[in-house]
Amino acid sequence: MIRFSHIGGRMAFVFGALLIPMAAPAHADTVRVRGSVVSLDGSKLVVHAKDGKDVTVNLADNFAALDVVKSSMADIKEGKFIGTATVTQPDSSLRSVEVVVFADDLRGTAEGHYPWDLGSKSMMTNATVVNAVKGVDGQTITVTYKGGEKKIDVPADVPVVEVVKGNKADIVAGASVFVPTERQPDGSLHAGAVLVGKDGVVPPM
């Protein structure tokens, strides 16, 4: 979950606003950058992306540095607002490939069920857990969002993470990052937040 216990409500709102693109429905101008840091010079971030290319991102002056740390299946429980990328199985059921648990401050962020970019026919579901049934190989959860409901199988080996307030000093060469960006009319990429994997965690979003 995302904890803001050491910052005020206004700052929590600011971080929430910066995080919205992380789980927002994709559109023509959305570019999610995944890879490792090459350099950070002021507001200019260079990331060696997974496709092997170096990508330059222009960061907002007040950009948020957020750490992605390991969590556990125990945090996926009734009443929690979560985001999970899923793939559709041959029997049309949904299988989770990653889970992010949101704090109450961010409840409702990009709520819904829409296409994602973690593989063929992947979807993102941001919703509230209303039922969680433990099984031998994980658990099956039922989630609800405005206008719909989904049942999702969450395997025991699925990465589950939480996002916590970080430090810009964590954005160092070699660090694994996830950067939600918006492409501008001139082709440049702009972002308001950088999510950095800590202690060996690679941001799974």
Residue frames as a rotation matrix with the C-alpha (Angstrom) as fourth column:
MET 1
0.580 0.814 0.000 0.00
0.814 -0.580 0.000 0.00
0.000 0.000 -1.000 0.00
ILE 2
-0.175 -0.610 0.772 1.06
0.499 -0.731 -0.465 3.61
0.849 0.304 0.433 -0.35
ARG 3
0.322 0.255 -0.912 1.64
0.946 -0.105 0.305 5.24
-0.018 -0.961 -0.275 3.01
PHE 4
-0.053 -0.286 0.957 1.67
0.321 -0.912 -0.255 8.96
0.946 0.294 0.140 3.59
SER 5
0.573 0.387 -0.723 1.73
0.758 0.085 0.647 8.89
0.312 -0.918 -0.244 7.39
HIS 6
-0.084 -0.709 -0.700 4.58
0.843 -0.425 0.330 11.39
-0.531 -0.562 0.633 7.58
ILE 7
-0.952 -0.187 0.244 3.21
0.294 -0.786 0.543 13.97
0.090 0.589 0.803 5.16
GLY 8
-0.635 0.722 -0.275 0.20
-0.270 -0.541 -0.797 16.24
-0.724 -0.432 0.538 5.26
GLY 9
0.143 0.825 0.547 -3.08
0.420 0.450 -0.788 15.78
-0.896 0.342 -0.282 3.44
ARG 10
0.733 0.124 -0.669 -2.22
-0.439 -0.666 -0.604 18.37
-0.520 0.736 -0.433 0.80
MET 11
-0.281 -0.909 -0.307 1.07
-0.905 0.144 0.401 16.67
-0.320 0.390 -0.863 -0.02
ALA 12
-0.532 0.172 0.829 -0.68
0.105 0.985 -0.137 13.30
-0.840 0.014 -0.542 -0.15
PHE 13
0.600 0.800 -0.012 -3.06
0.151 -0.128 -0.980 14.77
-0.786 0.586 -0.197 -2.72
VAL 14
0.404 -0.537 -0.741 -0.13
-0.851 -0.517 -0.090 16.01
-0.335 0.667 -0.666 -4.78
PHE 15
-0.682 -0.673 0.286 1.52
-0.547 0.729 0.412 12.58
-0.486 0.124 -0.865 -4.79
GLY 16
-0.143 0.723 0.676 -1.83
0.311 0.681 -0.663 11.03
-0.940 0.115 -0.322 -5.70
ALA 17
0.741 0.423 -0.521 -2.24
-0.278 -0.512 -0.813 13.36
-0.611 0.747 -0.262 -8.66
LEU 18
-0.030 -0.851 -0.525 1.26
-0.972 -0.098 0.215 12.53
-0.235 0.517 -0.823 -9.88
LEU 19
-0.727 -0.290 0.622 0.56
-0.282 0.952 0.114 8.81
-0.626 -0.093 -0.774 -9.62
ILE 20
0.254 0.967 0.027 -2.68
-0.398 0.130 -0.908 8.84
-0.881 0.220 0.418 -11.60
PRO 21
0.339 -0.114 -0.934 -0.96
-0.936 0.053 -0.347 8.18
0.090 0.992 -0.089 -14.97
MET 22
-0.685 -0.655 0.319 0.55
-0.691 0.723 0.001 5.01
-0.232 -0.220 -0.948 -13.46
ALA 23
-0.746 0.460 0.481 -2.78
0.344 0.885 -0.313 3.25
-0.570 -0.068 -0.819 -13.72
ALA 24
-0.113 0.729 -0.675 -4.71
-0.520 -0.623 -0.585 5.43
-0.847 0.285 0.450 -16.13
PRO 25
0.602 0.397 0.693 -6.35
0.371 0.629 -0.683 3.93
-0.707 0.668 0.232 -19.22
ALA 26
-0.471 -0.863 0.182 -3.98
0.542 -0.121 0.831 4.07
-0.695 0.490 0.525 -22.18
HIS 27
0.796 0.595 -0.110 -4.53
0.226 -0.461 -0.858 6.64
-0.561 0.659 -0.501 -24.89
ALA 28
0.830 -0.422 0.365 -2.51
0.418 0.036 -0.908 7.89
0.370 0.906 0.207 -27.83
ASP 29
0.433 -0.672 0.601 -0.24
-0.412 -0.741 -0.531 10.11
0.802 -0.018 -0.597 -25.72
THR 30
0.768 -0.120 0.629 0.50
-0.586 0.263 0.766 7.67
-0.258 -0.957 0.132 -22.86
VAL 31
0.341 -0.727 -0.596 3.97
-0.279 0.527 -0.802 6.12
0.897 0.441 -0.023 -22.82
ARG 32
0.934 -0.059 0.351 5.00
-0.325 0.261 0.909 3.88
-0.146 -0.964 0.224 -19.92
VAL 33
0.301 -0.922 -0.245 8.78
-0.622 0.005 -0.783 3.72
0.723 0.388 -0.572 -19.68
ARG 34
0.953 -0.047 0.300 10.29
-0.198 0.654 0.730 0.64
-0.231 -0.755 0.614 -18.04
GLY 35
0.589 -0.798 -0.128 14.00
0.233 0.320 -0.918 -0.02
0.774 0.511 0.374 -17.66
SER 36
0.362 -0.562 -0.744 17.09
0.917 0.070 0.394 1.07
-0.169 -0.824 0.540 -15.74
VAL 37
0.913 -0.004 -0.408 18.43
0.033 -0.996 0.083 4.52
-0.406 -0.089 -0.909 -15.01
VAL 38
0.372 -0.827 0.421 21.30
0.791 0.046 -0.610 5.77
0.485 0.560 0.672 -17.16
SER 39
-0.787 -0.612 -0.074 21.47
0.566 -0.671 -0.479 9.22
0.244 -0.419 0.875 -15.58
LEU 40
0.509 0.848 -0.146 19.51
0.853 -0.474 0.220 11.94
0.117 -0.236 -0.965 -13.83
ASP 41
-0.697 -0.715 0.059 20.69
0.712 -0.699 -0.064 15.50
0.087 -0.003 0.996 -14.47
GLY 42
-0.898 0.439 -0.039 18.37
-0.413 -0.868 -0.276 18.03
-0.155 -0.232 0.960 -12.87
SER 43
0.029 0.983 0.184 14.98
-0.586 0.166 -0.793 17.35
-0.810 -0.085 0.581 -14.43
LYS 44
0.264 -0.014 -0.965 16.38
-0.925 0.282 -0.257 15.27
0.275 0.959 0.061 -17.32
LEU 45
0.137 -0.122 0.983 16.11
-0.526 0.832 0.177 11.53
-0.840 -0.541 0.050 -16.77
VAL 46
-0.087 -0.200 -0.976 17.61
-0.939 0.343 0.013 9.03
0.332 0.918 -0.218 -19.21
VAL 47
0.248 0.282 0.927 16.37
-0.611 0.788 -0.076 5.44
-0.752 -0.547 0.367 -18.99
HIS 48
-0.784 -0.430 -0.446 17.77
-0.620 0.565 0.544 2.42
0.018 0.704 -0.710 -20.79
ALA 49
0.129 0.985 0.113 14.45
-0.966 0.151 -0.211 0.88
-0.225 -0.082 0.971 -21.78
LYS 50
0.134 -0.001 0.991 13.69
-0.238 0.971 0.034 -2.81
-0.962 -0.240 0.130 -22.10
ASP 51
0.935 0.228 0.271 13.76
0.197 0.299 -0.934 -2.55
-0.294 0.927 0.235 -25.89
GLY 52
0.218 -0.961 0.169 17.43
0.944 0.252 0.213 -1.58
-0.247 0.113 0.962 -25.68
LYS 53
0.040 -0.151 0.988 16.97
0.582 -0.800 -0.146 2.10
0.812 0.581 0.056 -26.50
ASP 54
-0.734 -0.271 -0.622 17.83
0.661 -0.493 -0.566 5.05
-0.153 -0.827 0.541 -24.28
VAL 55
0.137 0.883 0.449 14.77
0.770 -0.380 0.512 7.19
0.623 0.276 -0.732 -23.55
THR 56
-0.905 -0.416 0.090 14.89
0.295 -0.765 -0.572 10.77
0.307 -0.491 0.815 -22.29
VAL 57
0.162 0.962 -0.219 12.14
0.874 -0.037 0.484 11.93
0.458 -0.270 -0.847 -19.94
ASN 58
-0.597 -0.244 0.765 11.61
-0.032 -0.945 -0.326 15.53
0.802 -0.219 0.556 -18.86
LEU 59
-0.333 0.426 -0.841 10.53
0.895 0.424 -0.139 15.56
0.298 -0.799 -0.522 -15.21
ALA 60
0.608 0.609 0.510 8.31
0.325 -0.777 0.540 18.13
0.725 -0.162 -0.670 -13.55
ASP 61
-0.162 -0.702 0.693 10.09
-0.415 -0.589 -0.694 20.51
0.895 -0.400 -0.196 -11.18
ASN 62
-0.184 0.193 0.964 8.22
-0.980 0.036 -0.195 18.96
-0.072 -0.981 0.182 -8.24
PHE 63
0.106 0.270 -0.957 8.35
-0.541 0.823 0.172 15.37
0.834 0.499 0.234 -9.48
ALA 64
0.629 0.219 0.746 7.73
-0.762 0.359 0.538 12.61
-0.150 -0.907 0.393 -6.97
ALA 65
-0.426 -0.732 -0.532 10.39
-0.654 0.655 -0.377 10.01
0.625 0.188 -0.758 -6.22
LEU 66
0.474 0.700 0.535 8.62
-0.880 0.405 0.249 6.88
-0.043 -0.589 0.807 -5.02
ASP 67
-0.669 -0.736 0.099 10.12
-0.740 0.673 0.004 3.59
-0.070 -0.071 -0.995 -3.89
VAL 68
0.434 0.732 -0.524 8.59
-0.729 0.628 0.272 0.28
0.529 0.264 0.807 -4.94
VAL 69
-0.574 -0.629 0.524 9.12
-0.819 0.433 -0.377 -2.30
0.010 -0.645 -0.764 -2.22
LYS 70
-0.732 0.241 -0.637 8.13
-0.002 0.934 0.356 -5.90
0.681 0.262 -0.684 -1.81
SER 71
-0.237 0.730 0.641 4.76
-0.971 -0.185 -0.149 -6.63
0.010 -0.658 0.753 -0.24
SER 72
-0.971 -0.100 0.218 2.79
-0.123 0.988 -0.096 -9.86
-0.206 -0.120 -0.971 0.18
MET 73
-0.618 0.774 -0.136 -0.43
0.270 0.372 0.888 -11.65
0.738 0.512 -0.439 -0.65
ALA 74
-0.415 0.446 -0.793 -1.67
0.906 0.122 -0.406 -10.79
-0.084 -0.886 -0.455 2.84
ASP 75
-0.751 0.088 -0.654 -2.25
0.031 -0.985 -0.168 -7.20
-0.659 -0.146 0.738 1.72
ILE 76
-0.791 0.550 -0.266 -4.74
-0.364 -0.074 0.928 -8.31
0.491 0.832 0.259 -0.95
LYS 77
-0.811 0.498 -0.308 -7.81
0.570 0.553 -0.608 -8.43
-0.133 -0.668 -0.732 1.24
GLU 78
0.032 0.960 0.277 -11.43
0.953 -0.113 0.281 -7.38
0.301 0.255 -0.919 1.37
GLY 79
0.754 0.383 -0.534 -12.01
0.535 -0.829 0.161 -3.64
-0.381 -0.407 -0.830 1.32
LYS 80
-0.171 -0.901 -0.399 -8.66
0.244 -0.431 0.869 -2.78
-0.955 0.052 0.294 -0.27
PHE 81
0.872 0.310 -0.379 -8.49
-0.250 -0.383 -0.889 -0.80
-0.421 0.870 -0.257 -3.50
ILE 82
0.020 -0.889 0.457 -6.01
0.190 0.452 0.872 -2.49
-0.982 0.070 0.178 -5.81
GLY 83
0.462 0.028 -0.887 -4.64
-0.855 -0.251 -0.453 -2.35
-0.235 0.968 -0.092 -9.33
THR 84
-0.044 -0.497 0.867 -3.82
-0.117 0.864 0.489 -5.58
-0.992 -0.080 -0.096 -11.09
ALA 85
-0.226 -0.097 -0.969 -2.71
-0.970 -0.069 0.233 -6.37
-0.089 0.993 -0.078 -14.60
THR 86
0.104 0.363 0.926 -4.29
-0.285 0.903 -0.322 -9.55
-0.953 -0.230 0.197 -15.93
VAL 87
-0.784 -0.198 -0.588 -4.16
-0.620 0.221 0.753 -11.87
-0.020 0.955 -0.296 -18.92
THR 88
0.274 0.961 0.033 -7.16
-0.935 0.274 -0.225 -13.75
-0.226 0.030 0.974 -20.27
GLN 89
-0.589 -0.455 0.668 -6.96
-0.402 0.882 0.247 -17.53
-0.701 -0.123 -0.703 -20.07
PRO 90
-0.960 0.186 -0.211 -8.33
-0.113 0.433 0.894 -19.97
0.257 0.882 -0.395 -22.70
ASP 91
-0.434 0.844 -0.315 -11.45
0.879 0.474 0.059 -20.47
0.200 -0.251 -0.947 -20.55
SER 92
0.108 0.420 0.901 -11.95
0.357 -0.863 0.359 -16.65
0.928 0.283 -0.242 -20.49
SER 93
0.781 0.096 -0.617 -10.96
0.624 -0.153 0.766 -16.38
-0.021 -0.983 -0.180 -16.83
LEU 94
0.685 -0.532 0.497 -8.57
-0.297 -0.828 -0.476 -13.63
0.665 0.178 -0.725 -15.74
ARG 95
0.585 -0.592 -0.555 -5.15
0.799 0.539 0.267 -14.39
0.141 -0.599 0.788 -14.23
SER 96
0.966 -0.226 -0.126 -3.21
-0.167 -0.916 0.364 -11.69
-0.198 -0.330 -0.923 -12.43
VAL 97
0.502 -0.863 0.050 0.41
0.619 0.319 -0.718 -10.99
0.604 0.392 0.694 -13.39
GLU 98
-0.728 -0.685 -0.002 1.09
0.457 -0.484 -0.746 -8.28
0.511 -0.544 0.666 -10.79
VAL 99
0.425 0.875 -0.231 -0.70
0.776 -0.221 0.591 -6.45
0.467 -0.430 -0.773 -7.97
VAL 100
-0.769 -0.512 0.383 -0.34
0.211 -0.769 -0.604 -2.97
0.603 -0.383 0.699 -6.51
VAL 101
0.052 0.771 -0.634 -2.30
0.982 0.077 0.175 -2.19
0.184 -0.632 -0.753 -3.34
PHE 102
-0.279 -0.082 0.957 -3.37
0.237 -0.971 -0.014 1.45
0.931 0.223 0.290 -3.08
ALA 103
-0.900 -0.001 -0.437 -3.68
0.425 -0.236 -0.874 3.44
-0.102 -0.972 0.213 0.14
ASP 104
0.046 0.985 -0.169 -7.04
0.902 -0.114 -0.417 4.96
-0.430 -0.133 -0.893 1.05
ASP 105
-0.144 -0.187 -0.972 -5.63
-0.037 -0.980 0.194 8.31
-0.989 0.064 0.135 -0.11
LEU 106
-0.758 -0.264 -0.597 -5.65
-0.583 -0.137 0.801 6.95
-0.293 0.955 -0.050 -3.67
ARG 107
-0.499 0.660 0.561 -8.88
0.417 0.751 -0.512 4.96
-0.760 -0.022 -0.650 -3.55
GLY 108
0.573 0.819 -0.034 -10.67
0.287 -0.239 -0.928 5.28
-0.768 0.522 -0.371 -6.88
THR 109
-0.127 -0.707 -0.696 -7.58
-0.559 -0.528 0.639 6.12
-0.820 0.470 -0.328 -8.92
ALA 110
-0.556 -0.108 -0.824 -8.28
-0.828 0.152 0.539 5.27
0.067 0.983 -0.174 -12.60
GLU 111
-0.375 0.482 0.792 -11.04
-0.343 0.721 -0.602 2.93
-0.861 -0.497 -0.105 -11.51
GLY 112
0.516 0.647 -0.561 -12.20
-0.794 0.117 -0.597 0.48
-0.320 0.754 0.574 -14.16
HIS 113
0.190 -0.372 0.909 -11.18
0.234 0.916 0.326 -2.36
-0.953 0.151 0.261 -16.46
TYR 114
0.858 0.058 -0.510 -9.24
-0.405 -0.536 -0.741 -1.46
-0.316 0.842 -0.436 -19.61
PRO 115
0.830 -0.556 -0.041 -6.39
0.355 0.585 -0.729 -2.55
0.430 0.591 0.683 -21.94
TRP 116
0.716 -0.697 -0.030 -2.83
-0.299 -0.346 0.889 -2.54
-0.631 -0.628 -0.456 -20.61
ASP 117
0.672 -0.528 -0.520 0.61
-0.632 -0.043 -0.773 -3.10
0.386 0.848 -0.363 -22.13
LEU 118
-0.179 -0.709 0.682 2.04
-0.871 0.436 0.224 -6.10
-0.457 -0.554 -0.696 -20.26
GLY 119
-0.847 -0.185 0.498 1.62
0.029 0.920 0.390 -8.64
-0.531 0.345 -0.774 -23.01
SER 120
-0.848 0.523 -0.090 -0.95
-0.093 0.021 0.995 -9.65
0.522 0.852 0.031 -25.57
LYS 121
0.020 0.995 -0.094 -4.54
0.141 0.090 0.986 -9.01
0.990 -0.033 -0.138 -24.49
SER 122
-0.631 -0.252 -0.734 -3.46
0.747 0.059 -0.662 -7.82
0.210 -0.966 0.151 -21.06
MET 123
0.305 0.791 0.531 -5.88
0.344 -0.611 0.712 -5.71
0.888 -0.034 -0.459 -19.07
MET 124
-0.890 -0.451 0.066 -5.66
0.109 -0.352 -0.930 -3.48
0.442 -0.820 0.362 -16.03
THR 125
0.218 0.961 -0.169 -8.33
0.476 0.047 0.878 -3.62
0.852 -0.272 -0.447 -13.36
ASN 126
-0.894 -0.372 0.251 -8.43
-0.008 -0.546 -0.838 -0.95
0.448 -0.751 0.485 -10.65
ALA 127
0.099 0.991 -0.088 -11.14
-0.237 0.109 0.965 -1.87
0.967 -0.074 0.245 -8.22
THR 128
-0.149 -0.036 0.988 -12.15
-0.982 -0.112 -0.152 -2.70
0.116 -0.993 -0.018 -4.67
VAL 129
-0.797 -0.155 -0.584 -11.74
-0.121 0.988 -0.097 -6.23
0.592 -0.007 -0.806 -3.35
VAL 130
-0.011 0.869 0.495 -15.12
-0.936 -0.182 0.300 -7.47
0.351 -0.461 0.815 -2.10
ASN 131
0.894 0.247 0.374 -14.21
-0.378 0.865 0.331 -11.12
-0.242 -0.437 0.866 -1.65
ALA 132
-0.018 -0.940 -0.340 -10.95
-0.926 0.144 -0.350 -13.04
0.378 0.309 -0.873 -1.35
VAL 133
0.904 0.337 0.264 -10.86
-0.404 0.874 0.269 -16.85
-0.140 -0.350 0.926 -1.23
LYS 134
-0.064 -0.992 0.111 -7.55
-0.923 0.101 0.371 -18.53
-0.379 -0.079 -0.922 -0.47
GLY 135
0.912 0.296 -0.285 -6.59
-0.393 0.830 -0.396 -21.58
0.119 0.473 0.873 -2.46
VAL 136
0.724 -0.665 0.181 -3.71
0.508 0.693 0.511 -24.03
-0.466 -0.278 0.840 -2.70
ASP 137
-0.108 -0.803 0.586 -1.91
0.993 -0.065 0.094 -22.02
-0.037 0.593 0.805 -5.39
GLY 138
-0.906 -0.192 0.377 -2.89
0.224 -0.973 0.045 -18.48
0.359 0.125 0.925 -4.40
GLN 139
-0.527 0.801 -0.285 -6.29
0.343 -0.107 -0.933 -16.90
-0.778 -0.590 -0.218 -4.11
THR 140
-0.478 0.497 0.724 -9.30
0.771 -0.157 0.617 -15.91
0.420 0.854 -0.308 -6.16
ILE 141
-0.734 0.195 -0.651 -10.60
0.305 -0.761 -0.572 -12.39
-0.607 -0.618 0.499 -5.64
THR 142
0.087 0.785 0.613 -13.77
0.978 -0.183 0.095 -10.67
0.187 0.592 -0.784 -6.70
VAL 143
-0.748 -0.384 -0.541 -13.43
0.470 -0.882 -0.024 -6.96
-0.468 -0.272 0.841 -7.34
THR 144
0.342 0.891 0.299 -15.97
0.917 -0.248 -0.312 -4.28
-0.204 0.381 -0.902 -8.14
TYR 145
-0.832 -0.493 -0.256 -15.62
0.399 -0.851 0.342 -0.99
-0.386 0.183 0.904 -9.96
LYS 146
-0.263 0.765 -0.588 -18.05
-0.422 -0.639 -0.642 1.55
-0.867 0.080 0.491 -11.34
GLY 147
0.239 0.494 -0.836 -20.11
-0.961 -0.004 -0.277 -0.33
-0.140 0.870 0.474 -13.87
GLY 148
0.390 -0.079 -0.917 -18.70
-0.496 0.821 -0.282 -3.79
0.775 0.565 0.281 -13.38
GLU 149
0.545 -0.235 0.805 -17.33
-0.689 0.423 0.589 -6.72
-0.479 -0.875 0.069 -11.44
LYS 150
0.297 -0.518 -0.802 -14.51
-0.642 0.514 -0.569 -9.18
0.707 0.684 -0.180 -12.18
LYS 151
0.910 -0.168 0.379 -13.30
-0.176 0.672 0.720 -12.43
-0.375 -0.722 0.582 -10.67
ILE 152
0.498 -0.827 -0.261 -9.51
-0.679 -0.185 -0.710 -12.73
0.539 0.531 -0.654 -10.85
ASP 153
0.893 -0.326 -0.310 -7.17
0.425 0.837 0.345 -15.61
0.147 -0.440 0.886 -10.05
VAL 154
0.613 -0.728 0.307 -4.04
-0.737 -0.667 -0.107 -14.41
0.283 -0.161 -0.945 -8.23
PRO 155
0.596 -0.443 -0.669 -1.28
0.256 0.895 -0.364 -17.07
0.761 0.046 0.648 -8.35
ALA 156
0.868 -0.252 -0.427 0.92
0.442 0.002 0.897 -17.43
-0.225 -0.968 0.113 -5.29
ASP 157
-0.059 -0.997 0.058 4.02
0.897 -0.028 0.441 -16.38
-0.438 0.078 0.896 -7.24
VAL 158
0.459 0.293 0.839 2.58
0.696 -0.705 -0.135 -13.09
0.552 0.646 -0.527 -8.53
PRO 159
-0.689 -0.723 -0.055 4.65
0.619 -0.547 -0.564 -10.03
0.378 -0.422 0.824 -7.54
VAL 160
0.584 0.808 -0.085 2.84
0.710 -0.457 0.535 -7.88
0.393 -0.373 -0.841 -4.98
VAL 161
-0.520 -0.842 0.147 4.29
0.708 -0.520 -0.477 -4.46
0.478 -0.144 0.866 -4.23
GLU 162
0.596 0.581 -0.554 3.70
0.751 -0.648 0.128 -1.38
-0.284 -0.492 -0.823 -2.20
VAL 163
0.034 -0.530 0.847 4.79
0.632 -0.645 -0.429 2.13
0.774 0.550 0.313 -3.09
VAL 164
0.497 0.046 -0.866 6.23
0.820 -0.350 0.452 4.41
-0.282 -0.936 -0.212 -0.42
LYS 165
0.980 -0.187 -0.063 7.59
-0.196 -0.961 -0.197 7.93
-0.023 0.205 -0.978 -0.35
GLY 166
0.544 -0.835 0.081 11.18
0.838 0.537 -0.094 7.80
0.035 0.119 0.992 -1.60
ASN 167
0.403 -0.541 -0.738 14.11
0.056 -0.791 0.610 10.08
-0.913 -0.287 -0.288 -2.12
LYS 168
0.920 -0.063 -0.387 15.48
-0.389 -0.270 -0.881 11.54
-0.048 0.961 -0.273 -5.34
ALA 169
-0.038 -0.991 0.128 18.85
-0.973 0.065 0.221 10.20
-0.227 -0.116 -0.967 -4.23
ASP 170
0.048 0.128 0.991 17.42
-0.140 0.983 -0.120 6.70
-0.989 -0.133 0.065 -4.90
ILE 171
0.946 0.316 0.071 17.35
0.042 0.097 -0.994 7.46
-0.321 0.944 0.079 -8.64
VAL 172
0.117 -0.988 -0.100 20.86
-0.595 -0.150 0.790 6.30
-0.795 -0.032 -0.605 -9.42
ALA 173
-0.105 -0.255 -0.961 22.48
-0.968 0.248 0.040 4.67
0.228 0.935 -0.273 -12.45
GLY 174
-0.845 -0.226 -0.484 21.37
-0.233 0.971 -0.047 1.07
0.481 0.073 -0.874 -12.74
ALA 175
-0.746 0.621 0.240 18.23
-0.212 0.120 -0.970 1.42
-0.631 -0.775 0.042 -10.62
SER 176
-0.736 0.584 0.342 15.11
0.657 0.493 0.571 -0.26
0.165 0.645 -0.746 -12.04
VAL 177
-0.789 0.447 -0.422 12.35
-0.183 -0.826 -0.533 2.24
-0.587 -0.343 0.733 -12.73
PHE 178
-0.252 0.797 0.550 8.81
0.968 0.216 0.130 2.59
-0.015 0.565 -0.825 -14.01
VAL 179
-0.796 -0.072 -0.601 8.01
0.130 -0.990 -0.053 6.06
-0.591 -0.120 0.798 -15.36
PRO 180
0.096 0.885 0.456 4.47
0.910 0.108 -0.402 6.91
-0.404 0.453 -0.794 -16.51
THR 181
-0.740 -0.466 -0.485 4.81
0.224 -0.850 0.476 9.66
-0.634 0.244 0.734 -19.12
GLU 182
0.552 0.833 0.041 2.78
0.386 -0.212 -0.898 11.72
-0.739 0.511 -0.439 -21.53
ARG 183
-0.389 -0.668 0.634 4.08
0.885 -0.079 0.459 12.41
-0.256 0.740 0.622 -25.03
GLN 184
-0.057 0.283 -0.958 3.94
0.106 -0.952 -0.287 16.11
-0.993 -0.118 0.024 -25.89
PRO 185
0.880 0.470 -0.065 3.10
0.012 -0.158 -0.987 17.57
-0.474 0.868 -0.145 -29.33
ASP 186
0.478 -0.772 -0.418 6.82
-0.877 -0.396 -0.272 18.04
0.045 0.497 -0.867 -29.99
GLY 187
0.482 -0.220 -0.848 7.47
-0.206 0.912 -0.354 14.35
0.851 0.345 0.395 -29.31
SER 188
-0.598 -0.742 0.303 9.15
-0.450 -0.002 -0.893 14.81
0.663 -0.671 -0.333 -25.93
LEU 189
0.076 0.564 -0.822 8.12
0.501 0.691 0.521 12.75
0.862 -0.451 -0.230 -22.89
HIS 190
-0.411 -0.138 0.901 7.08
-0.579 -0.724 -0.375 14.44
0.704 -0.676 0.217 -19.66
ALA 191
0.004 0.372 -0.928 6.46
0.506 0.800 0.323 12.84
0.863 -0.471 -0.185 -16.26
GLY 192
0.293 0.179 0.939 5.51
-0.603 -0.728 0.327 13.82
0.742 -0.662 -0.106 -12.73
ALA 193
0.626 -0.070 0.776 6.74
-0.682 0.433 0.589 10.73
-0.378 -0.899 0.224 -10.91
VAL 194
-0.079 -0.673 -0.736 9.51
-0.688 0.571 -0.448 8.14
0.722 0.470 -0.508 -10.99
LEU 195
0.826 0.355 0.438 8.94
-0.561 0.601 0.569 4.79
-0.061 -0.716 0.695 -9.31
VAL 196
-0.044 -0.972 -0.232 12.19
-0.846 0.160 -0.508 3.13
0.531 0.174 -0.829 -8.25
GLY 197
0.707 0.236 -0.667 12.64
0.025 0.934 0.357 -0.51
0.707 -0.269 0.654 -7.28
LYS 198
0.192 -0.619 0.761 14.31
-0.943 -0.330 -0.031 -0.97
0.271 -0.712 -0.648 -3.91
ASP 199
-0.146 -0.357 0.922 16.23
-0.734 0.665 0.141 -3.91
-0.664 -0.656 -0.359 -2.49
GLY 200
-0.897 -0.360 0.258 16.23
-0.099 0.730 0.676 -5.77
-0.432 0.580 -0.690 -5.80
VAL 201
-0.008 0.968 0.250 12.56
0.475 0.224 -0.851 -5.20
-0.880 0.112 -0.462 -6.62
VAL 202
-0.964 -0.147 0.223 11.80
0.263 -0.376 0.889 -4.49
-0.047 0.915 0.401 -10.26
PRO 203
-0.499 0.837 -0.222 8.61
-0.542 -0.502 -0.674 -2.40
-0.676 -0.216 0.705 -10.55
PRO 204
-0.740 0.171 0.650 6.12
0.413 0.879 0.239 -4.89
-0.531 0.445 -0.721 -12.06
MET 205
0.110 0.892 -0.439 3.59
0.060 -0.447 -0.893 -2.35
-0.992 0.072 -0.103 -13.33
